[in-house]
Amino acid sequence: MKNTFITTGAVILCALSLAGCDDFLDRYPYDQNSAATVFNSAEKAEAVLIGAYSTLAYDYITPDGLNWDAFAGVLDPQATAGLTGSFLYLAGTIQPNNDMFLTWWKRFYEGVNRANDFISHVDDVPDMDDATKACRKAEAKFLRAWYYYRLNCLWKGVPVYLENLGPDQYTRQRSSEYDVWMTVIDDLNDAIACESLPDKYASSSSNYGRITKAACHMLRGKVYMWLREWESAEQDFLAVTRMGYSLPDGLSYADLFTLENERCDEMIFSFQAENIENSGNVFSRSYGNWETAGNGYNIYYVSTDFVETYERADGKPFSWEDYLPGYNSMTPNQRKIFFCRDGLTEAELNTLKSDGADVSQYLPDGNEARIKAAYANRDPRLDATVITPYAEYVGGYYGEELTYVYRYPFRSDETGVGNDIRTRRNSNMLYCPRKFVAVGRECTDVTYNPVDVPIFRYADLLLLLAEAVNEQGRYQDAMEYVNLVRGRAGVALLGSNEYTRVTGQDDMRIRIRNEKRWELALEEVLYTEELRWGTLEEFRFSDNAGLKDLWGTNITFYEFGGDHYTRWAIPASEVQKANLQQNDGWL
């Protein structure tokens, strides 16, 4: 088991539960007596702070929760029975009474409340020294800032509470978007000014996973990006570059998302996953295919439209016409034939023909090699993120490591050794995620995957720094930061050939945004960036957007609900309870 403060906190919480105090984390605000009981020892106070941290985990441990990359244009929900629940957002029909809005409103305010409790009472703890109190209070202020950051990204102005009130007193009106950003910055200023808050924790430290000054600078820089205060953002990001973080030598992009390297110098702040129930990352389950040990759910596939944005390794934009002349003039069903396996049976060919496939294009002994050529020499991050056609994947569902190949049409084999990858949708061919998905038997229960999930990563910082610099008109300086990321990825550097020549600030802006999508896919950070950039409609809801087979046949269609989709609806129940002003466009 990892030696982390999260583990320690879990032990403390269990002990408190056995002592009859198991409900104290859910009681807010504390009255005078309960506060005196909870904050009468450092051990209990630390557990309260762990409770404030634990709200972060919701994104990463809940199999039925929303994955933000589905809203960002990177992932598609599998939607066997059509778009429902939160994914009505993608259908353009979601309403303010949808559970999604209330779930996340409550979740983030729960984090605020827990942080408020700690900030209000930690000074009363009798057996905690002053330096530790200051450090822990700085952590709590970061956490409060983080939850208000998340609220403001989505709702663009929310009620602000910096102290907890009685249950019937939460009736403040919304602060403006700008004022909420100032609240976040104030908390981060206080945290950064704390002398006992370290820049960084060593990977071997029992405090690894706690907030650091680097995380505070990263978050404050992100706020400045929203405010378009580019120079201030640049200074925050530059501060982190002096704190010991880096793109580690010798590690490839794929190496980063493994247990062995989860604490490398690239990770500025991560969700600390454990190989125990309700503490492991959920991605092996939600991203994994049916050959993944423990049985992945295939809740999400990687968007076909997104995959086609990945360039060749030399920087040339990908085009099917370079590999299959005439491809773009064919109908999606006609193109299906290019993705088929060698050695199709007569029955399989007849089925494909009846589906509209152009079987005259079929190569009985070379079809697989021809389609694989379209994925060769692409940006290596594609193979690290996605299982491409006829690529191998080592699964472990049957109790031993077996190598599978992603073929179409799927041929069933109940023994598990026929080695076609099974998915939730075997009648389709979709891009299954590879990133964060367990290999072989390294994780035997998909609900307890112990690999940490980065929340702030140094590559993201470099790309934010590039954006801040580019928006000040220094696009050539921005190229240097982007090239650090591209160099590690193994693709041609910007400015190194005709395909990567940068023509100016506008060109550089597009390149930075694409680079972020390729670098950060499946890490749940891109939706807020699409909102900040104002590119949500363009990228997520382009023509014929939706879940698609690899050859382009739509299984579902998405519809942009309108400009008001970029500001979430205030939950209907909150509007009624506190008479909050609803965002424009929501009825």
N, C-alpha and C positions, 0 to 999 in steps of 0.2 A: 504494500500500500504506500502511496506517495506520502512523504513527510511534509504536509502542507498545513497551513492554518485552517483551511476548510475542514480537513479531517479532525483537527483539534476541536474546532467549533462544533462539529457533529457529535463528538464525544461529550462535550459540555452540555449540548442540548438534550442528549439522552439522559444524562445525569439529572438535569433539572426536571425532566419529565418524570423520572422515577421519584423525585422528591415532591411531586404533586404540583409543579409549576409549569406544566406542559403548554398552558394556554397563554403564557405571558407575552409571547411575541405578537399575538394577534389582538392584544388589548391596547388600544390607543384612543385618546391619550391616556397616560398613566395618571391616576389621582395621586395625592401626596403619599398615601400609604403604600400603594403598589410600587411607585417609583422608589420609595425607600427600601422596599424588599428586593427589587430587581437590581438596583444600583448600589447594593451594600457590599459588593465584592468585585474585584477585578475580573474574576472568572465569569460571573454572570453578565457583567457589562460587556465583556468580549463577545459573549454569546449574542447579545442584542445587536452588536455591530455585524456579526456573522449573519444575523437575520436581515440586516440592510443589504449586505452583499448578495444574499440568496435570491433576491428578486431578479438579479441579473441572470440567474440560471434558467429562468423560464423560457428564454429563446432557444436554449440548447438541450433541454432535458424532456420537453413535452412533445410526444409524438403527434398529438392532435392539434398542436399550436400552429399558428401561421408561420410560414417561412417567408421572410421578407424578400428573398430573391425571386419569388413568384410574381411579386408586384413590380420588380425591377426589370423584367424582360429577360432574365437569365434562366429561370426554371418555369416549367409548366406543371400544374397539378394534373394527376392522371385522369381524374374526372370520368370514371366509368359510367356514372349515372347522370352526367351533366354537372354544370357548375352550381354549387350550393354553398350555404354558410358564408364564410369570409370571402369566398371566391366569386360571390355575386358582384364584388368590386370589379372583377375582370369582365363580367357580363354587362356591366353598366347599369345594373338594376338594384344595387344595394341601397338600403334606406337607413335613416338615423336610428331606428330601433333594432338594427342588426346587432347581434351579440358581440361582434368583433369590436365595435367602437367602445362599448362599455367594458369589455374584458381588458383592453389595453389601457384605457383611462384608469380603471381601478388598479391594475397591476402597477403602473408607474406611480400613482399616488400612494399606493401601499409602500413602495420603496421610499418615497418622500417622507411618509409618516414615520417609518422606522428610523430613517436618518435623523429626522427632527427629534425623536425621543432621545437618541444617543447624544446629539449635540446639546440638548437642553439639560441632560442629567450627568454627563460623564465627569464633570468637575466635582460632583458629590461623592465619587467613588473613593473610599478611605484608603485602600491598599494599592493604589495605582500611582506611580510617580508622575511628576508634572510633565516630563519629556514624553512619556508614553501617552498621557492624556492628550497632549497637544498633537502628537502624531496621529492618534486614533480619531481625534476630532477632525483633523485635516482629511483623513480617509472618508469620514462621514460626509464632509462638505463636498468632496468630489462626487460621492454617490448621489447626494441630493442634486448636485449640478447635472449629473448624468441623466437622472430621471426627468428633470425639467427640460434638459436638452431634447430627450426623446419626445416628450409631450409637445414641445414647441415646434419641432420638425414636422409633426403630424397636424397639429391643430392651429399653429400660428397665433398664439395668444391663449393663455389659460389662467385660471385663478392661481395666485401665489400664496402659499402658506409656509412661513419659516418657523412656525411653532404649531403644536397640535392643540386643537380646540375640542370642545364638547361635541358630541355627535350631531346636535342640531345647530351648530354654529358655523358649519362649512357652507356659508352663503355668500362669500365674496364674489364680486363680478370679475370678469376676465381682465387680466393685465394685457397690455398691447404686446405684440410679438417682440418689439424692440425692448420693452421693459423686462420681459422674461429673459431675453438674451443678457441684459445687464445683471439680472439676478444670478444667472449662471456664472457670468464673469466674476461677480463679487465673491462667490463661493470659491471659485478657482484661484482668485487672487489670494484669498486667505490661506488656502491649502499650499500654494507655491511659496508663500512667505514663511511657512512653518519650518523652523530650523531642524527639527527632529525628523521631518519626512525625508527619506533618502531619495536620491535620483533614481536608484535602481537596486534591486535585491539580487544577490548571487543566486544562481540556479540551484545551489545546494541549501539555500537558506530555508528554515522552517516558515519564514514570512513570505516566501515566494508566492506571488498571486495577489498580494495586497497592493493597494494603490501606491504609486510612487510619484515623485515630481514629474517624471517623464510623461506619465499618463495625464497628469494635470495640464502640462503644456500642450500635449496632443489635443485634448478636448478643448482647451481655450482657443487653440489655433483653428479648430473646426468651427467654433462659434464665430470667430473673426471672418472665416470664409463665408458664412451665411451673411454676415454684415457687410461683406465686400471691402473689408479693411485689410487689404492684401499685405501691406507692409507689416502690420501687427501680426498677422498670421505667419508670415515668413519668419519673423523673429522668434515666435514660439517654436516653430518646427526646427529652426536652426539650433535652438537651445537643446533639443533632444539629440541632435547629431553629436553633441559634445558630452553625452552622458553614458557612452559605452555601448550603444546599440549599433548594429551593422547588418549587412547582408553577409552571413557567415561564409567564409571561404570553404570551398569543397562541398557545399550542400547545393543540390539541384532544387528546383522548384518543387518537384514531387517529394523530395526528402523532408520538406518542412512539416508535412502533415502526418507525422509518424510519432509513435511514443518515444522513440529514441531521441528525437530532435525537438520535442515540444517546448523545451526550455532554452532553446538556442538564443543567441543574442538578437535575433530578429523580433522576438516576441516582447512587445512593450507592455501589453496587458492582455491576459487570456482568461477565459472561463476554465477553472480548474476541475477537470473531469476525473471521476473516480470509478473504479471497477466494482461499484456497489449500486444497489437499487436506488433510483431517483437521483443519482449523482453522475451517471455516465452521459456522454454526449449522444444525442439521439440520431445523429446523421447516418450511422450505419443502418439503422432501421428505416428511416424515411427516404434515404438515397439508395440503399442497397437493393440488389436484385434477388431473385428467389434462389440463387445458389450461394448467397452470402451466408456465412455461419450464423445460425440463429434465425434465418429466414428474413431477408429484407422485405420491406413492404412496397417498394416502388411507388411511394406516395408522389414523388416528383421525378420528372424527366428533365434533362437539359434541353432548352428551347432549340429547335432546329434552326430557326432564324438566327439565333445568337451564335450557334456553332459556325454558321457560314460567314460570320464576321472575322473569324480567326484567319490571319494572313499566312502566307508561306513564310518559311524561316528567313528568306531573303527580303522580306518586307513587301513583296508583291501581293496586292489584294487577291483573295481567292475568287476564282471563277470556274464553274463547272465546264464552261466551254473550252478551257485549256486542256481538259482531260477527256471530255465526251462531247465533241463537236455536234451542235444541233440540240443539245440538252435543253437549253432555255426555250426553244420553240416547241417542245413537246409538252403534252399535258402531264400533270403529276402522275396520273395512273399509267400513262405510257412509259414514264421514266422508271417505274418500279422495277422493271426487268434488270436494270443495271446493278441493283443491290442484291440480286439473288445468288444463291450458292451455286457452285459447280455441280454438275451431275443431277440436274433436276429430273424427276420422273415424268413420264408422259402425263400422269394425272395432275402433277403440280403445274406443268406447263399449260394444261387445259384450263385449270383454275385461274392462273394468272391471265391467260388470254381472255377469259370471260370477265375478268376485272378491268380489262382495258389495257393491259400491259402490251407493249410492242415486242412480242416474242421474236420477231425477225432480228432484233438486236442482240439476242442472247448468244453467249460464247460458252458452250458446254464445259470446256476445259480451261477457260481463262477469265471467266466472269469475276471471280473473287479477286484475282490479281489486278484486274482493270480497275475495280472500285477502290481497292486498297491504295492504288497509286495516287488517288485524289487526296488521301490523308497522309501520305508520306511527305517528308520535308515541309510539314506545316509547323507552326509555332509549337514547340514541345509542351507548352502549357495545355494545349488541347488534349493530348494523350494523357496528361496527368489529371485532367479534369473529367474526361468523358471516355466511355468505352465505345470506340469507333467500330464500324463494320469489319468483321473478321479479325478483330484484335482479340488477344487472350485475356482472360481474367481467372485468377486462382480463387476458387470458392472453397467453402468448408461445410456446406449444409449437411452432407451425409456422414459427418463424423471424421472425415479425413480430407486432406488437401487434394483437390482435383482441379485440373486445368480445363477451362471451358473456352469456347470460341463463340462470338456473337454472329450467328448466321440467320439467314432468312431464305425461304420459309422455315419456321421452327419445326423440328422433328422431335416428337416426344419420345422419351426413354425413361420409364419408371424407375430404373435402377440408379439413375443419376450419373451414369458413366457414358452416356451417348454424347456428352459434352457440348450440346447446344445450350447457351445461356437461356434459362427460363426467366420470364418477366411476368408482371401482372397482365400485360397485354401481348400475349404471344402471337396474336393475329396481326399485330402491327410491328413495325420496326422503328423504335424510338431511341434517342440517345440516353443511355443509362449513365448516371454519375459514377465516377471512379474516385474522385477526391473525397476524403473522409470515410470511404467505405472500407471495412475490414477486409484484409487479404487472408485467404486460407483459414486457419484456425486461430489466428492471433487474438480474436475476440469471439468467444463462443456464445455470448448472449448479446444480441444487438441492442438491448436496452441499457447495457452497462459499459459502453465503449469508453475506455479510459484516456483516449487521446484528447488533450486540451484543444479548445477552439480559440484562435486568436480574435480578440476584439480590436486591439490596436496593433498593427504590424509595421515594421520599419519600412517595408516596400510601399505601403500605403502612405506613410509619412513623406517619403521621397516624392511620390506622385502629387501629394497635396502641396509640397514645397514647390514642385515644378509649376503647378497651376497658379499658386500665389505669385511666383516670379513672372510667369507669362502674362498674367493679367496686369502687371506693372509695365508691360511692353518689352521685357527682356527675354524674348523667346529663345535666343541662343543659349542663355544661361539655363533656361528650363530644360533644354535638350540634354544637358549634362546630367541632370537628376534622373530624367527618364532613361537615359542610356545605362545608368547603373542597374536599373531594374531589367532592362532588355538584355544587358550583358549576362546577368545571372540566368535569365530565361533561355539564353542560347539562340537569340534571333539577331538579325542585322541591326547595327546601331543606327540611330537616326543620323542622317547626313552622310551615310557611308556608300550609298548607291542611288540610282535614279528613282527607286521606289520609296526610299526613306528620306529624300530631300525635303526639307521643311521650308515652306515658302513665306512664312510669316506668322504673326500672332494667331490669326483665325485658324490656319491650318494646324498650328501647334495645339490649340484648344481641342480640336477634334481628336488629335492623336492622343492627348493626355486622357481624354474620356474613354477612348477605346482601350488604352493601356490599362486603365483602372478596371474595366470590365473583365478583361482577360486575366489580370493578375488576381483579382479579388472575388471571382465568381464562386458562388456557393458558401461564402463566408458571412452572408446576411448584412452586408454594409452598403450595398449599392442602391437600395430603394431611396434612402434619404439623400443620396447624391443625385439621383435622377430628379427628385423633388427640388433640390437646391439649384441644379442646372436648368430646370424648366424643360427637361427633355422627356418627361414621362409619356406624354401622348405620342411623340415621335418614335420613341424606342419600344415601348411596351405595346402600343395600340396601333402599330402600322397596318397597312392594308393586308387583309387576310390573316392578321395575327391570331394565334391560337395554338393549341396542341396539334402538331403535325407529324406525320410520318417523315422519314428522312428524305423521301422524294417529293414532299411538299403537299400531300393530300391532307386537308384539314380534318381533324377529328372533333375539335371544338373551335368556336370563334369567339374572339374577345371584342368588346365594344367600349370605347371611351365614354364615360358618363357625362363628361363636360369639364370645364375648367375648375369647377368646385371640387373635383376629385383630388386636386392637389392640396386641399385643406380638408381634413377629415371632419365628418359631422360630429358635433357635440352629442354625446349619447342622449337619446330622447328623455330618459329618466332623469338625467342631470339637468336638462333644460327645465323640466317640470319642477324638480325639487328646489333648485337654486335660482330659477328664473334667469338662467344664463342666455346671453344672446347667441343665437345659432349662426354658424358661418353661412355666408351668402350661397345660395343655390341649393341648399338642403331644406326640404319641406318639413 
